[in-house]
Amino acid sequence: MTVMFRQLGHAALRAELTGFSQLLTACVEAGASIGFMAPFTLEQAQTFWSGIANKVEAGERLIWAAQDETTGELLGTVQLIIGLPDNQPHRGDVAKLMVSPAARRRGVARLLMQALEAEARSRKLRTLVLDTVTGSPADSLYRQLGWVEAGPVPDYALFPDGTPCSTTFFYRALG
Ligand SMILES: CC(C)(COP(=O)(O)OP(=O)(O)OC[C@H]1O[C@@H](n2cnc3c(N)ncnc32)[C@H](O)[C@@H]1OP(=O)(O)O)[C@@H](O)C(=O)NCCC(=O)NCCS
């Protein structure tokens, strides 16, 4: 499988709302703690992505897609939040990295994060921040990519089934 990575504008995101919604619901169904509780419907996912498209249009967020070059199927996505307070023009928050359960451990997330970081550097951002479930696959991924642990916060969020989870905050200094 050949994977194509691209940054999407708001119109392209709106055109692919169904694929994004299917990806998000699949990740939540598989147990990812990424902001939503089970049961999580396609309609809820579409509402979420429509809101993100508005933020992309407003210039507050950047979004990337990883797609199967042959079928066009959406395999993964990540966002960079740049619409931060006036005293943080040099910073970005990474959000909603997710890869389809069927496409994991093939380097899709690593390449999405590398594309995001390259764009952050080209925008002269100096500090990136993110948080993720302590001890999760994403926790391992970020460490492998050179992110530095700022620390865990116990009982920060819930898994989709309601089980509490600790969240670890990470940062990356781009220099
Ligand atoms: C976390 C997630 C994005 C990783 O996506 P992925 O495409 O499978 O990750 P990659 O294949 O790029 O993995 C890169 C590295 O991360 C680490 N990693 C990824 N998944 C891992 C796992 N399940 N267990 C341990 N390490 C893992 C490994 O070091 C891996 O390198 P390797 O395969 O050479 O060992 C994916 O599991 C996912 O979508 N999870 C649900 C959503 C989520 O939790 N998102 C994070 C929000 S902060």
PDBQT file of the ligand as one rigid body, heavy atoms in Angstrom, charges set to zero:
ROOT
HETATM    1  C1  LIG A 201      -1.187   6.193  18.425  1.00  0.00    +0.000 C 
HETATM    2  C2  LIG A 201      -1.457   5.925  16.966  1.00  0.00    +0.000 C 
HETATM    3  C3  LIG A 201      -1.785   7.246  16.279  1.00  0.00    +0.000 C 
HETATM    4  C4  LIG A 201      -0.190   5.318  16.319  1.00  0.00    +0.000 C 
HETATM    5  O1  LIG A 201      -0.417   5.201  14.922  1.00  0.00    +0.000 OA
HETATM    6  P1  LIG A 201       0.457   4.211  14.016  1.00  0.00    +0.000 P 
HETATM    7  O2  LIG A 201       0.320   4.663  12.606  1.00  0.00    +0.000 OA
HETATM    8  O3  LIG A 201       0.088   2.812  14.320  1.00  0.00    +0.000 OA
HETATM    9  O4  LIG A 201       1.933   4.493  14.549  1.00  0.00    +0.000 OA
HETATM   10  P2  LIG A 201       3.286   4.198  13.738  1.00  0.00    +0.000 P 
HETATM   11  O5  LIG A 201       3.144   2.961  12.935  1.00  0.00    +0.000 OA
HETATM   12  O6  LIG A 201       3.707   5.437  13.023  1.00  0.00    +0.000 OA
HETATM   13  O7  LIG A 201       4.279   3.903  14.946  1.00  0.00    +0.000 OA
HETATM   14  C5  LIG A 201       5.489   4.610  15.113  1.00  0.00    +0.000 C 
HETATM   15  C6  LIG A 201       6.115   4.170  16.417  1.00  0.00    +0.000 C 
HETATM   16  O8  LIG A 201       5.264   4.490  17.537  1.00  0.00    +0.000 OA
HETATM   17  C7  LIG A 201       5.348   3.440  18.504  1.00  0.00    +0.000 C 
HETATM   18  N1  LIG A 201       4.072   2.719  18.576  1.00  0.00    +0.000 N 
HETATM   19  C8  LIG A 201       3.003   2.851  17.773  1.00  0.00    +0.000 A 
HETATM   20  N2  LIG A 201       2.008   2.025  18.165  1.00  0.00    +0.000 NA
HETATM   21  C9  LIG A 201       2.476   1.354  19.234  1.00  0.00    +0.000 A 
HETATM   22  C10 LIG A 201       1.916   0.346  20.059  1.00  0.00    +0.000 A 
HETATM   23  N3  LIG A 201       0.667  -0.134  19.858  1.00  0.00    +0.000 N 
HETATM   24  N4  LIG A 201       2.658  -0.109  21.095  1.00  0.00    +0.000 NA
HETATM   25  C11 LIG A 201       3.899   0.348  21.303  1.00  0.00    +0.000 A 
HETATM   26  N5  LIG A 201       4.506   1.299  20.535  1.00  0.00    +0.000 NA
HETATM   27  C12 LIG A 201       3.787   1.785  19.506  1.00  0.00    +0.000 A 
HETATM   28  C13 LIG A 201       6.436   2.505  18.019  1.00  0.00    +0.000 C 
HETATM   29  O9  LIG A 201       7.656   3.008  18.515  1.00  0.00    +0.000 OA
HETATM   30  C14 LIG A 201       6.340   2.683  16.520  1.00  0.00    +0.000 C 
HETATM   31  O10 LIG A 201       7.517   2.341  15.854  1.00  0.00    +0.000 OA
HETATM   32  P3  LIG A 201       7.728   0.814  15.360  1.00  0.00    +0.000 P 
HETATM   33  O11 LIG A 201       6.468   0.351  14.717  1.00  0.00    +0.000 OA
HETATM   34  O12 LIG A 201       8.888   0.928  14.425  1.00  0.00    +0.000 OA
HETATM   35  O13 LIG A 201       8.020   0.047  16.612  1.00  0.00    +0.000 OA
HETATM   36  C15 LIG A 201      -2.626   4.911  16.781  1.00  0.00    +0.000 C 
HETATM   37  O14 LIG A 201      -2.395   3.794  17.597  1.00  0.00    +0.000 OA
HETATM   38  C16 LIG A 201      -3.987   5.499  17.100  1.00  0.00    +0.000 C 
HETATM   39  O15 LIG A 201      -4.643   6.098  16.235  1.00  0.00    +0.000 OA
HETATM   40  N6  LIG A 201      -4.453   5.332  18.359  1.00  0.00    +0.000 N 
HETATM   41  C17 LIG A 201      -5.775   5.821  18.743  1.00  0.00    +0.000 C 
HETATM   42  C18 LIG A 201      -5.866   7.322  18.768  1.00  0.00    +0.000 C 
HETATM   43  C19 LIG A 201      -4.905   7.934  19.752  1.00  0.00    +0.000 C 
HETATM   44  O16 LIG A 201      -4.719   7.464  20.853  1.00  0.00    +0.000 OA
HETATM   45  N7  LIG A 201      -4.297   9.036  19.312  1.00  0.00    +0.000 N 
HETATM   46  C20 LIG A 201      -3.366   9.795  20.122  1.00  0.00    +0.000 C 
HETATM   47  C21 LIG A 201      -4.007  11.049  20.554  1.00  0.00    +0.000 C 
HETATM   48  S1  LIG A 201      -2.883  12.023  21.535  1.00  0.00    +0.000 SA
ENDROOT
TORSDOF 0
